[in-house]
Amino acid sequence: MKFLPLLTGHSPSRASVTCTYRCGDACFHDAPNTSDNPTFAEVLGAVSRRGALKATAVVALAAGTPIALAGPASAAPAGRPKPPPGTDYQRVEPNTLDAVVVPEGYRQGIVIRWGDAVLPGAPEFDFDHQTADAQAKQFGYNCDFAALLPLDRWGLSSLLVTNHEYTSEEFMFRGYDRNNPTEEQVKIAWAAHGLTVVQVSRRRDTGHLRPKMSRYNRRITLHTPFKVTGPAAGSDLLKTAVDPTGTVVLGTMNNCAGGVTPWGTILSGEENINQYFGNADTVTDPAKRKRYARYGINGTATTRKWERFDARWDIAREPNEAHRFGWVIELDPNDPDSTPVKHTHLGRFKHETANIRVAKDGRVVAYSGDDERFEYIYKFISKGRMKRGDSAHARRHNMTLLDDGTLYVGRFTGDSPAAEIDGTGKLPSDGEFDGSGEWIPLASGKKSFVDGMTAEEVYVFTREAADRVGATKMDRPEDIQAHPRTGRIYCALSNNVDRGKPGKEGATEPNPRLNNKHGQVLEFEERRGDALALTFSWRLFLVCGDPASPDTYFAGFPKDQVSPISSPDNVAFDKHGNLWISTDSAGALGINDGLYSVPLEGRNRGELKLFLTVPRGAETCGPIVEEKIVTVCVQHPGEVDGANADKPASHWPDGGETQPRPSVVAVWKPGRHGLSDIGS
């Protein structure tokens, strides 16, 4: 398979301008995790293969955990099996086009763009005459996570909820001066962050979605009040001059992935919050300075210069404001007058997401990943039990479930000798990267399980707590979700080009490649399928990259029959139980990002197929996969090095000489008598 050349000369994965605005050039700085956690090799010592397997078995049996997931790995099938339901479409070829490309026989349409009206009084979008007041009533910038919540039994009317992760000012304003942004430009950016709730109607003949004015419509911006809940609410670590109670925060930002709770609310993760806070170098207390640095908060002026216009973005003037971001937020879209909350019991870090699984006894379990190199995977188990039903009373009760329980962090152990994990991606002799694991408690309510840290410190400085208990460093844990039928959990591990660099941790069985450009997808199962279990078994389902490369793996499926994939980001499931994966930074393969399907069971397990691709410079985000429609958020189209609003590299979605605009796209398959099932 031959790939097209890269669009830019910056890096093999992402444009430098995207790194600047999305994560504050995180990959150009040392990873904040400098802890010296023990590796698997250090735990087992230098032992023979027989001794290593025996030692692993002892560890697993002592924990009551099976070494491998239930059921054998799929053997490579002969020939090409018939695609299972949900994946029967003609795969899209990798490309670098400035368009959304969908399979033959499918149609597409724009649902909503940056700047489209959401609230009454919103003016028509005018790129050259933007205002903060207008933006606060319009669809925000760089949509990421998305969810569709039906308002009727037929799904003809729904609420579309989207995150707006970050702003790319050089692509939003002509003549933008990074060193001297105007106050109005900064205020527009504040209004462009957050979330949007908008009612959409579905056409019966095509399934396409159209936004409409509604009492449900809402914009969440950096001026929207949030209530702080959970055991760290009111902590001295969260108090500021504006909020001496430590219980009310204005806004949410850098919202990445998210999830829909079983009670119909939205969870959204605050991710790369470090880049918004300036002047951390003024902090002289060594302990405080170290804690800021553990979250990547350091340096002097920020890229956006917000600290010039509001003291809360200036560490020197408001040292606790940074502690008020990096949480999981919850929003009730069904109540436009409700106050969203920030859940402190889920910990503070670069939350990619949080997704819920309900245990048999009604307690809820939340999984979350910390999206940075060498960071961790977390689990929360609630104390309370979920109330059934969709009443407002039930939602209010269920929205308190994440405020009391126990927070854990994951430790993953491989079952192969350390010598067989050589960093090349070569499979060990047992044919899989797999093993066992355990959940290590960090805190429960006001009780800390971490020596030398109070419970409040565990919640506010969760990374430090996880360091101290020896959690497993992972390759950028992204979206993580439980399969709705099997309960198995799937986590996208995006990449980690620092693995194995001098002074950095080398290959481990869950992260088996040095200079990991392409990432992997982790599959794990709680002991006996019990969501409340504290031990689990795991395996790598996909080791991503060019299928022709020897360091890739597709669950045992023939590699000459799969699509190339790099940097898995978001995951979703269809009604047939297939896994869908969207990517971020497929430029490492010289192709545009896309959305893929892959069966998890049967002879087709591992048959990865490319369903759609997004325009040049864009990222595929927030997939929604329904029976008759698929939607994706197209984030930062045209964001390539050398481009800006004065020299656009993309004219998607409107064509001609227009500016690129982040948008939500719907894809459907027209049938002879109306709308057909996706992948039918």
C-alpha positions as CSV (number, residue, x, y, z in Angstrom):
1,M,0.0,0.0,0.0
2,K,1.5,3.3,-1.0
3,F,0.8,6.5,1.0
4,L,0.7,10.0,-0.2
5,P,3.4,12.4,1.0
6,L,2.9,14.5,4.1
7,L,1.3,17.9,3.8
8,T,3.9,19.8,5.8
9,G,7.5,19.4,6.8
10,H,7.0,19.9,10.5
11,S,6.6,16.4,11.9
12,P,5.3,13.0,11.0
13,S,2.1,13.4,12.9
14,R,0.7,16.9,13.5
15,A,1.2,20.5,12.4
16,S,3.2,22.6,14.8
17,V,0.5,25.2,14.8
18,T,-2.0,22.6,16.0
19,C,0.4,21.7,18.8
20,T,0.7,25.3,19.8
21,Y,-3.0,26.0,20.2
22,R,-4.4,22.6,21.1
23,C,-2.0,21.5,23.9
24,G,0.5,24.3,24.4
25,D,3.3,22.5,22.5
26,A,3.2,19.7,25.0
27,C,5.2,17.4,22.8
28,F,8.0,19.9,22.5
29,H,8.4,19.9,26.3
30,D,9.5,17.2,28.6
31,A,6.6,15.0,29.7
32,P,5.6,16.2,33.2
33,N,5.8,12.7,34.6
34,T,9.3,12.3,35.9
35,S,8.4,9.7,38.5
36,D,10.4,6.5,38.8
37,N,7.7,3.9,38.8
38,P,8.8,0.3,38.7
39,T,8.6,-1.4,35.4
40,F,7.5,-5.0,34.9
41,A,11.1,-6.1,34.4
42,E,12.0,-4.5,37.7
43,V,9.1,-6.2,39.5
44,L,10.0,-9.7,38.3
45,G,13.7,-9.3,38.2
46,A,16.1,-11.0,35.8
47,V,14.4,-14.4,35.5
48,S,14.2,-17.1,32.9
49,R,11.1,-17.5,30.7
50,R,9.8,-20.3,32.8
51,G,10.4,-18.3,36.0
52,A,8.8,-15.2,34.6
53,L,5.6,-17.1,33.5
54,K,5.5,-18.8,36.9
55,A,6.0,-15.5,38.7
56,T,3.2,-13.8,36.6
57,A,0.9,-16.7,37.3
58,V,1.5,-16.4,41.1
59,V,0.8,-12.6,40.9
60,A,-2.4,-13.3,38.9
61,L,-3.6,-16.1,41.1
62,A,-2.9,-14.2,44.3
63,A,-5.1,-11.4,42.9
64,G,-7.8,-13.9,41.8
65,T,-7.3,-12.7,38.2
66,P,-7.1,-14.7,35.0
67,I,-4.0,-14.0,33.0
68,A,-5.7,-13.6,29.7
69,L,-9.1,-12.4,28.5
70,A,-11.9,-15.0,28.3
71,G,-11.9,-16.7,24.9
72,P,-8.9,-17.3,22.7
73,A,-7.5,-14.8,20.2
74,S,-9.0,-15.1,16.7
75,A,-6.9,-17.3,14.4
76,A,-6.1,-15.7,11.1
77,P,-9.0,-16.8,8.8
78,A,-8.4,-18.2,5.4
79,G,-9.4,-15.8,2.6
80,R,-11.7,-12.8,3.1
81,P,-14.7,-13.6,5.3
82,K,-18.0,-11.9,4.5
83,P,-18.2,-8.5,6.4
84,P,-20.5,-8.8,9.4
85,P,-23.5,-6.5,9.8
86,G,-22.5,-2.9,10.3
87,T,-19.3,-3.1,8.3
88,D,-20.6,-4.1,4.9
89,Y,-19.5,-1.0,2.9
90,Q,-16.8,-0.3,0.4
91,R,-13.8,0.9,2.3
92,V,-12.5,4.4,1.6
93,E,-8.9,4.7,0.3
94,P,-6.5,6.8,2.4
95,N,-6.0,10.3,0.8
96,T,-5.0,13.9,1.4
97,L,-8.0,15.6,-0.2
98,D,-9.6,18.7,1.1
99,A,-13.0,17.0,1.6
100,V,-14.9,14.6,3.7
101,V,-14.7,11.3,1.7
102,V,-17.4,8.7,2.3
103,P,-18.0,5.2,0.9
104,E,-19.6,4.7,-2.5
105,G,-23.4,4.9,-2.3
106,Y,-23.4,7.1,0.8
107,R,-24.3,10.8,1.2
108,Q,-23.2,13.6,3.5
109,G,-24.3,17.0,4.7
110,I,-23.2,19.7,7.1
111,V,-25.2,19.8,10.3
112,I,-23.7,22.9,11.9
113,R,-20.6,25.1,11.5
114,W,-18.5,27.3,13.7
115,G,-20.5,30.6,13.8
116,D,-23.9,29.2,13.0
117,A,-26.7,30.6,15.1
118,V,-27.6,28.7,18.3
119,L,-29.5,31.3,20.4
120,P,-32.1,33.9,19.5
121,G,-30.5,37.2,18.3
122,A,-27.4,35.5,16.9
123,P,-26.3,37.4,13.8
124,E,-25.4,35.6,10.6
125,F,-21.7,34.6,10.8
126,D,-19.4,37.2,9.4
127,F,-15.7,36.1,9.5
128,D,-14.4,39.6,9.2
129,H,-16.7,41.2,11.7
130,Q,-16.8,38.9,14.7
131,T,-17.8,40.0,18.2
132,A,-17.7,38.3,21.5
133,D,-21.5,38.9,22.0
134,A,-22.2,37.2,18.7
135,Q,-19.9,34.3,19.4
136,A,-21.7,33.6,22.7
137,K,-24.9,33.0,20.7
138,Q,-23.2,31.0,17.9
139,F,-21.8,27.5,17.5
140,G,-18.3,27.5,19.1
141,Y,-14.9,26.6,17.6
142,N,-13.2,23.3,17.2
143,C,-16.0,20.8,18.0
144,D,-14.8,17.6,19.5
145,F,-17.1,15.2,21.5
146,A,-20.7,15.0,20.3
147,A,-23.8,13.2,21.5
148,L,-27.4,12.9,20.2
149,L,-30.1,12.6,22.8
150,P,-33.5,11.8,21.4
151,L,-36.5,13.9,22.4
152,D,-39.1,11.6,20.9
153,R,-39.5,7.8,20.4
154,W,-38.8,8.0,16.7
155,G,-35.6,10.0,16.9
156,L,-36.9,12.7,14.6
157,S,-36.1,15.3,17.1
158,S,-32.9,15.2,19.3
159,L,-30.5,17.4,21.2
160,L,-27.1,17.6,19.7
161,V,-24.4,18.3,22.4
162,T,-20.9,19.1,21.4
163,N,-17.6,20.2,23.1
164,H,-15.5,23.1,21.8
165,E,-12.0,22.0,22.7
166,Y,-9.8,25.0,21.9
167,T,-9.4,28.1,19.7
168,S,-6.9,28.5,16.8
169,E,-6.6,32.3,16.7
170,E,-4.4,32.5,13.6
171,F,-7.2,30.8,11.7
172,M,-10.0,32.8,13.3
173,F,-8.7,36.3,12.6
174,R,-7.0,37.9,9.6
175,G,-3.8,39.7,10.5
176,Y,-3.6,38.1,13.9
177,D,-0.6,39.2,16.0
178,R,0.2,36.4,18.4
179,N,2.3,38.7,20.5
180,N,-0.4,41.4,20.7
181,P,-4.0,40.0,20.6
182,T,-6.8,42.5,21.0
183,E,-9.1,42.4,23.9
184,E,-12.0,41.7,21.6
185,Q,-10.2,38.7,20.0
186,V,-9.5,37.3,23.5
187,K,-13.2,37.7,24.5
188,I,-14.3,36.0,21.3
189,A,-12.0,33.1,22.2
190,W,-13.5,32.9,25.7
191,A,-17.0,32.7,24.1
192,A,-15.8,30.1,21.5
193,H,-14.7,27.6,24.2
194,G,-17.1,25.3,26.1
195,L,-20.1,23.4,24.8
196,T,-23.2,23.8,22.7
197,V,-26.6,22.3,23.1
198,V,-28.8,22.6,20.0
199,Q,-32.0,20.9,19.0
200,V,-31.9,19.1,15.6
201,S,-34.6,17.6,13.5
202,R,-34.1,14.6,11.3
203,R,-35.5,14.4,7.8
204,R,-37.5,11.2,7.2
205,D,-36.2,10.7,3.6
206,T,-32.5,11.2,4.2
207,G,-31.8,11.1,7.9
208,H,-29.9,14.4,7.6
209,L,-29.9,16.6,10.7
210,R,-30.9,20.3,10.7
211,P,-30.5,22.7,13.7
212,K,-33.5,24.7,14.9
213,M,-34.2,27.4,17.5
214,S,-35.5,25.8,20.7
215,R,-35.9,26.4,24.4
216,Y,-33.2,23.7,24.9
217,N,-30.5,25.5,22.9
218,R,-27.6,26.7,25.1
219,R,-24.0,27.9,24.9
220,I,-21.6,27.1,27.7
221,T,-18.7,29.5,27.7
222,L,-15.8,30.6,29.9
223,H,-18.3,32.8,31.7
224,T,-20.9,30.2,32.6
225,P,-21.1,29.4,36.3
226,F,-20.2,25.9,37.4
227,K,-20.9,24.3,40.8
228,V,-18.0,22.5,42.3
229,T,-19.1,19.2,43.9
230,G,-17.5,16.3,45.6
231,P,-15.0,16.0,48.5
232,A,-12.7,18.8,47.3
233,A,-15.4,21.4,47.0
234,G,-14.6,24.3,49.3
235,S,-11.0,23.2,49.7
236,D,-8.5,26.0,50.4
237,L,-6.7,24.8,47.2
238,L,-9.7,25.9,45.1
239,K,-10.4,29.3,46.7
240,T,-9.7,32.5,44.8
241,A,-10.3,36.2,45.3
242,V,-13.4,36.1,43.1
243,D,-14.6,32.9,44.7
244,P,-13.5,32.7,48.4
245,T,-15.9,29.7,48.9
246,G,-14.0,27.5,46.4
247,T,-17.3,26.2,45.1
248,V,-18.2,28.2,42.0
249,V,-16.0,28.3,38.8
250,L,-16.7,30.4,35.7
251,G,-16.5,28.2,32.6
252,T,-14.9,25.1,31.3
253,M,-12.2,24.8,28.6
254,N,-10.2,22.4,26.5
255,N,-13.1,20.0,26.6
256,C,-12.0,16.9,24.7
257,A,-13.9,13.6,24.6
258,G,-17.0,12.9,26.7
259,G,-19.8,10.5,27.3
260,V,-23.6,10.1,27.8
261,T,-24.6,8.8,31.2
262,P,-27.3,6.2,31.6
263,W,-29.4,8.9,33.1
264,G,-29.2,11.2,30.1
265,T,-26.6,13.8,31.1
266,I,-23.3,14.6,29.5
267,L,-19.9,14.1,31.0
268,S,-17.0,16.1,29.4
269,G,-13.3,16.1,30.2
270,E,-11.2,19.2,30.7
271,E,-7.9,18.3,29.1
272,N,-4.9,20.5,28.2
273,I,-5.7,23.2,30.7
274,N,-2.0,24.0,31.5
275,Q,-1.5,26.2,28.4
276,Y,-3.9,28.9,29.6
277,F,-2.1,29.9,32.8
278,G,0.8,32.3,32.6
279,N,3.7,33.4,34.8
280,A,4.2,30.1,36.8
281,D,7.9,30.9,36.8
282,T,7.1,33.6,39.4
283,V,6.3,30.9,42.0
284,T,9.2,30.6,44.4
285,D,8.0,27.9,46.8
286,P,9.7,24.6,45.5
287,A,6.8,22.3,46.5
288,K,4.2,24.5,44.8
289,R,6.4,25.0,41.7
290,K,6.8,21.2,41.4
291,R,3.1,20.6,41.6
292,Y,2.4,23.2,38.9
293,A,5.1,21.5,36.7
294,R,3.6,18.1,37.2
295,Y,0.6,19.5,35.3
296,G,2.8,21.2,32.6
297,I,2.1,24.6,34.1
298,N,5.4,26.6,33.8
299,G,7.0,29.4,31.9
300,T,6.1,33.1,31.6
301,A,3.6,34.5,29.1
302,T,1.1,32.1,27.5
303,T,0.5,31.8,23.7
304,R,-2.9,33.5,23.9
305,K,-1.9,36.2,26.4
306,W,-5.2,35.9,28.3
307,E,-3.4,36.9,31.5
308,R,-3.2,40.4,30.1
309,F,-7.0,40.8,30.3
310,D,-8.1,38.8,33.3
311,A,-6.1,38.1,36.5
312,R,-7.4,34.6,36.8
313,W,-5.2,33.4,34.0
314,D,-2.1,34.8,35.9
315,I,-0.6,32.4,38.4
316,A,1.3,35.3,40.0
317,R,-2.0,37.0,40.9
318,E,-4.4,34.1,41.2
319,P,-2.4,31.0,42.2
320,N,-5.4,28.7,42.7
321,E,-7.4,29.3,39.5
322,A,-5.5,26.6,37.7
323,H,-6.6,24.0,40.3
324,R,-10.2,24.8,39.3
325,F,-9.8,23.2,35.8
326,G,-8.8,19.7,34.8
327,W,-12.0,18.1,36.1
328,V,-14.9,16.1,34.6
329,I,-17.9,18.3,34.2
330,E,-21.5,17.1,34.0
331,L,-24.3,18.9,32.1
332,D,-28.0,18.2,32.0
333,P,-29.1,19.2,28.4
334,N,-32.7,18.5,29.2
335,D,-32.8,21.4,31.7
336,P,-31.5,24.6,30.0
337,D,-31.7,26.4,33.3
338,S,-29.6,23.9,35.3
339,T,-26.1,24.7,36.6
340,P,-23.4,22.3,35.3
341,V,-21.1,20.8,37.9
342,K,-17.4,19.9,38.2
343,H,-16.9,16.5,39.9
344,T,-13.8,16.6,42.1
345,H,-14.0,12.9,43.2
346,L,-13.0,11.8,39.7
347,G,-9.6,13.5,40.2
348,R,-7.9,16.3,38.4
349,F,-5.7,15.6,35.4
350,K,-5.9,16.0,31.6
351,H,-9.2,14.2,31.4
352,E,-9.8,12.9,27.8
353,T,-13.2,11.7,28.9
354,A,-15.2,9.8,31.5
355,N,-17.6,7.0,30.6
356,I,-20.1,5.1,32.8
357,R,-20.8,1.5,33.3
358,V,-23.5,0.4,35.7
359,A,-22.8,-2.6,38.0
360,K,-25.4,-5.3,38.8
361,D,-26.2,-3.7,42.1
362,G,-26.8,-0.3,40.6
363,R,-23.5,1.4,41.6
364,V,-21.8,3.2,38.7
365,V,-18.3,2.9,37.5
366,A,-16.5,5.7,35.6
367,Y,-13.4,5.1,33.5
368,S,-11.1,7.9,32.5
369,G,-7.7,8.4,30.8
370,D,-5.1,11.1,31.3
371,D,-4.1,12.1,27.8
372,E,-0.4,12.8,28.0
373,R,2.8,10.8,27.5
374,F,3.5,8.3,30.4
375,E,0.2,9.1,32.2
376,Y,-2.4,6.8,33.7
377,I,-5.8,5.1,33.5
378,Y,-8.3,5.7,36.3
379,K,-11.5,4.1,37.6
380,F,-14.1,5.4,40.0
381,I,-16.7,3.3,41.8
382,S,-19.7,5.1,43.4
383,K,-21.0,4.5,46.9
384,G,-24.6,5.3,45.9
385,R,-26.9,3.4,43.4
386,M,-28.5,4.7,40.3
387,K,-32.2,5.4,40.2
388,R,-34.0,4.1,37.1
389,G,-36.1,6.3,34.9
390,D,-35.7,9.6,33.1
391,S,-37.5,11.9,35.4
392,A,-35.9,15.1,36.6
393,H,-35.9,13.7,40.1
394,A,-33.9,10.7,39.0
395,R,-31.5,12.8,37.0
396,R,-30.8,15.0,40.0
397,H,-30.1,12.0,42.2
398,N,-27.9,10.3,39.7
399,M,-25.9,13.5,39.1
400,T,-24.7,13.1,42.7
401,L,-23.4,9.6,42.2
402,L,-20.0,10.7,41.1
403,D,-19.5,12.8,44.3
404,D,-19.0,9.9,46.7
405,G,-17.1,6.7,46.2
406,T,-13.6,5.5,45.6
407,L,-11.0,6.6,43.0
408,Y,-8.5,4.1,41.7
409,V,-5.6,4.1,39.3
410,G,-4.5,1.1,37.1
411,R,-1.4,-1.0,37.2
412,F,-0.9,-3.3,34.2
413,T,1.4,-6.3,34.3
414,G,2.5,-8.3,31.3
415,D,2.8,-12.0,31.2
416,S,5.9,-12.3,29.0
417,P,9.5,-12.2,30.0
418,A,11.0,-8.7,29.8
419,A,13.5,-9.9,27.2
420,E,10.7,-10.6,24.7
421,I,9.4,-7.0,24.9
422,D,12.3,-5.5,23.0
423,G,10.7,-2.3,21.8
424,T,10.3,-3.3,18.2
425,G,6.7,-4.4,18.4
426,K,7.5,-8.0,17.7
427,L,4.9,-10.2,19.4
428,P,6.2,-12.3,22.3
429,S,6.2,-16.1,22.0
430,D,2.7,-16.5,23.4
431,G,1.4,-14.6,20.3
432,E,-0.1,-11.6,22.1
433,F,0.7,-8.5,24.2
434,D,-1.4,-9.4,27.2
435,G,-1.4,-9.8,31.0
436,S,-3.2,-9.0,34.2
437,G,-3.8,-5.8,36.3
438,E,-5.2,-4.3,39.4
439,W,-6.9,-1.1,40.5
440,I,-5.0,0.7,43.3
441,P,-7.1,2.9,45.6
442,L,-6.2,6.6,45.9
443,A,-9.0,8.1,48.0
444,S,-12.5,7.6,49.2
445,G,-14.5,10.6,50.4
446,K,-12.3,12.3,52.9
447,K,-10.0,9.4,53.4
448,S,-6.7,9.2,51.5
449,F,-4.9,5.9,50.7
450,V,-1.7,7.6,49.6
451,D,1.0,8.1,52.2
452,G,1.9,11.8,52.8
453,M,-1.2,13.2,51.0
454,T,-4.5,14.3,52.3
455,A,-7.7,13.4,50.4
456,E,-8.0,16.9,49.1
457,E,-4.5,16.8,47.8
458,V,-5.2,13.4,46.1
459,Y,-8.1,14.9,44.2
460,V,-6.4,18.2,43.3
461,F,-3.0,16.7,42.6
462,T,-4.1,13.3,41.3
463,R,-1.1,12.7,39.1
464,E,1.2,13.0,42.1
465,A,-0.9,10.5,44.0
466,A,-0.8,8.0,41.1
467,D,3.0,8.4,40.9
468,R,3.4,7.5,44.6
469,V,1.4,4.3,44.3
470,G,3.3,3.0,41.3
471,A,0.7,3.2,38.5
472,T,1.6,2.0,35.0
473,K,2.7,4.7,32.6
474,M,0.8,4.5,29.4
475,D,1.1,5.9,25.8
476,R,-1.4,8.8,26.1
477,P,-4.7,7.2,27.3
478,E,-7.5,8.8,25.2
479,D,-11.1,7.8,25.0
480,I,-12.2,4.8,27.0
481,Q,-15.6,3.0,26.9
482,A,-17.2,-0.2,28.0
483,H,-18.8,-2.4,25.4
484,P,-22.6,-2.1,26.0
485,R,-23.1,-5.9,25.7
486,T,-19.9,-7.7,26.8
487,G,-18.8,-5.1,29.4
488,R,-15.2,-5.3,28.0
489,I,-13.4,-2.0,28.1
490,Y,-11.6,-0.4,25.1
491,C,-9.1,2.4,25.5
492,A,-7.4,4.2,22.7
493,L,-3.7,4.8,23.4
494,S,-2.8,7.5,20.9
495,N,1.0,7.5,20.7
496,N,4.2,8.3,22.6
497,V,7.3,9.2,20.6
498,D,9.2,9.7,23.8
499,R,9.0,6.1,24.9
500,G,12.6,4.8,25.1
501,K,14.3,8.1,24.8
502,P,17.3,8.7,27.2
503,G,15.9,9.1,30.7
504,K,12.5,7.9,29.7
505,E,10.8,4.6,30.4
506,G,11.4,2.0,27.7
507,A,9.0,-0.6,26.2
508,T,6.6,-2.5,28.5
509,E,4.1,-5.1,27.4
510,P,1.1,-2.8,27.3
511,N,3.2,-0.2,25.6
512,P,5.6,-2.4,23.5
513,R,7.1,0.0,21.0
514,L,9.9,2.5,21.3
515,N,9.3,5.9,19.5
516,N,5.6,4.9,19.3
517,K,4.2,7.1,16.5
518,H,1.0,5.2,15.8
519,G,-0.5,4.0,19.1
520,Q,-2.6,1.0,20.1
521,V,-6.0,0.0,21.3
522,L,-6.2,-1.7,24.7
523,E,-8.9,-4.3,25.5
524,F,-9.4,-5.3,29.1
525,E,-12.0,-7.2,31.1
526,E,-12.8,-6.9,34.8
527,R,-12.6,-10.2,36.7
528,R,-15.6,-12.3,36.0
529,G,-17.1,-9.4,34.1
530,D,-17.9,-7.6,37.3
531,A,-17.7,-3.8,37.0
532,L,-16.8,-3.6,40.7
533,A,-13.9,-5.9,40.5
534,L,-10.4,-4.6,41.5
535,T,-8.5,-7.0,39.2
536,F,-8.6,-7.5,35.5
537,S,-7.1,-9.2,32.4
538,W,-6.0,-7.3,29.4
539,R,-4.6,-7.6,25.8
540,L,-3.7,-5.2,23.0
541,F,-6.5,-5.5,20.4
542,L,-4.7,-3.3,17.8
543,V,-1.1,-2.2,17.4
544,C,-1.6,0.6,14.9
545,G,0.4,1.8,11.9
546,D,1.0,0.6,8.3
547,P,-0.3,-2.9,8.0
548,A,2.8,-3.7,5.9
549,S,5.0,-2.9,8.8
550,P,6.1,-5.9,11.0
551,D,5.4,-3.9,14.2
552,T,1.6,-3.8,13.7
553,Y,-1.1,-6.2,14.8
554,F,-4.8,-6.4,14.1
555,A,-6.1,-9.0,16.5
556,G,-4.7,-11.8,14.4
557,F,-6.6,-10.8,11.2
558,P,-4.6,-10.9,7.9
559,K,-2.8,-7.6,7.7
560,D,-3.1,-7.4,3.9
561,Q,-6.9,-7.0,4.3
562,V,-7.0,-4.1,6.7
563,S,-6.8,-0.3,6.4
564,P,-3.8,1.7,7.7
565,I,-4.5,3.6,11.0
566,S,-2.5,5.9,13.2
567,S,-3.2,7.6,16.5
568,P,-6.5,6.2,17.7
569,D,-8.4,8.8,19.6
570,N,-12.2,8.3,20.1
571,V,-14.1,5.1,20.3
572,A,-17.8,4.2,19.9
573,F,-19.9,1.1,19.3
574,D,-22.7,0.4,16.9
575,K,-25.8,-1.7,17.5
576,H,-24.1,-4.8,16.2
577,G,-21.3,-4.6,18.7
578,N,-18.6,-3.4,16.3
579,L,-16.0,-0.9,17.5
580,W,-15.6,2.4,15.7
581,I,-12.4,4.4,16.0
582,S,-11.6,8.0,15.0
583,T,-8.0,9.2,14.6
584,D,-5.9,12.2,15.4
585,S,-2.5,12.7,13.7
586,A,-2.7,10.2,10.9
587,G,-0.2,12.5,9.3
588,A,2.4,10.1,10.8
589,L,1.3,7.9,7.8
590,G,1.0,10.7,5.4
591,I,-2.8,10.5,5.2
592,N,-5.8,12.4,6.4
593,D,-7.5,11.4,9.7
594,G,-10.5,9.2,9.5
595,L,-13.2,7.0,11.1
596,Y,-12.8,3.2,11.1
597,S,-15.0,0.2,11.9
598,V,-13.7,-3.1,13.3
599,P,-15.6,-6.2,14.5
600,L,-14.7,-7.5,17.9
601,E,-16.0,-11.0,17.6
602,G,-15.9,-14.0,15.2
603,R,-13.8,-14.6,12.1
604,N,-13.7,-10.9,11.2
605,R,-12.3,-9.8,14.6
606,G,-9.6,-7.3,13.7
607,E,-10.8,-6.5,10.2
608,L,-10.2,-2.7,10.3
609,K,-11.9,-0.8,7.6
610,L,-11.8,3.0,6.8
611,F,-15.3,4.4,6.6
612,L,-14.6,8.1,6.0
613,T,-11.8,10.6,5.9
614,V,-11.8,14.3,6.9
615,P,-10.2,17.3,5.0
616,R,-6.5,18.2,5.0
617,G,-5.2,19.4,8.3
618,A,-8.4,18.2,10.2
619,E,-9.0,15.7,12.9
620,T,-11.9,13.3,13.2
621,C,-13.6,13.7,16.5
622,G,-16.7,12.6,18.4
623,P,-18.2,9.9,16.3
624,I,-21.9,9.0,16.7
625,V,-22.8,5.7,15.0
626,E,-26.5,5.0,14.8
627,E,-28.5,2.6,12.8
628,K,-29.2,5.0,10.0
629,I,-26.8,7.8,10.4
630,V,-23.1,8.5,11.4
631,T,-21.9,11.9,12.5
632,V,-18.4,13.2,13.1
633,C,-17.0,16.5,14.3
634,V,-14.4,17.8,11.9
635,Q,-11.9,19.8,14.0
636,H,-9.4,22.3,12.8
637,P,-9.7,21.8,9.0
638,G,-6.8,23.4,7.1
639,E,-4.7,23.7,10.2
640,V,-1.3,23.1,8.5
641,D,2.0,24.8,9.0
642,G,2.4,28.0,6.9
643,A,-1.4,28.5,6.7
644,N,-3.5,31.0,8.5
645,A,-6.6,33.2,7.9
646,D,-4.7,35.2,5.4
647,K,-3.4,32.1,3.6
648,P,-6.0,29.4,4.1
649,A,-4.9,25.9,3.2
650,S,-8.5,24.6,3.1
651,H,-11.8,25.9,1.9
652,W,-14.0,23.2,3.5
653,P,-16.9,23.1,4.1
654,D,-18.2,25.9,2.0
655,G,-15.8,25.8,-0.9
656,G,-14.7,28.6,-3.2
657,E,-12.4,31.1,-1.4
658,T,-14.1,30.7,1.9
659,Q,-12.4,30.2,5.2
660,P,-12.3,26.7,6.8
661,R,-14.8,26.2,9.6
662,P,-14.9,23.4,12.1
663,S,-18.2,21.6,11.6
664,V,-20.4,18.6,12.4
665,V,-21.0,16.3,9.4
666,A,-23.8,13.7,9.0
667,V,-23.4,10.6,6.7
668,W,-26.2,8.3,5.6
669,K,-27.1,5.7,3.0
670,P,-30.1,6.4,0.8
671,G,-32.2,3.4,-0.1
672,R,-34.7,2.6,-2.7
673,H,-37.7,3.3,-0.4
674,G,-36.0,5.8,1.9
675,L,-33.2,5.6,4.4
676,S,-31.1,2.4,4.6
677,D,-29.1,1.1,7.6
678,I,-25.4,2.1,7.8
679,G,-23.2,-0.8,6.7
680,S,-26.2,-2.9,5.7
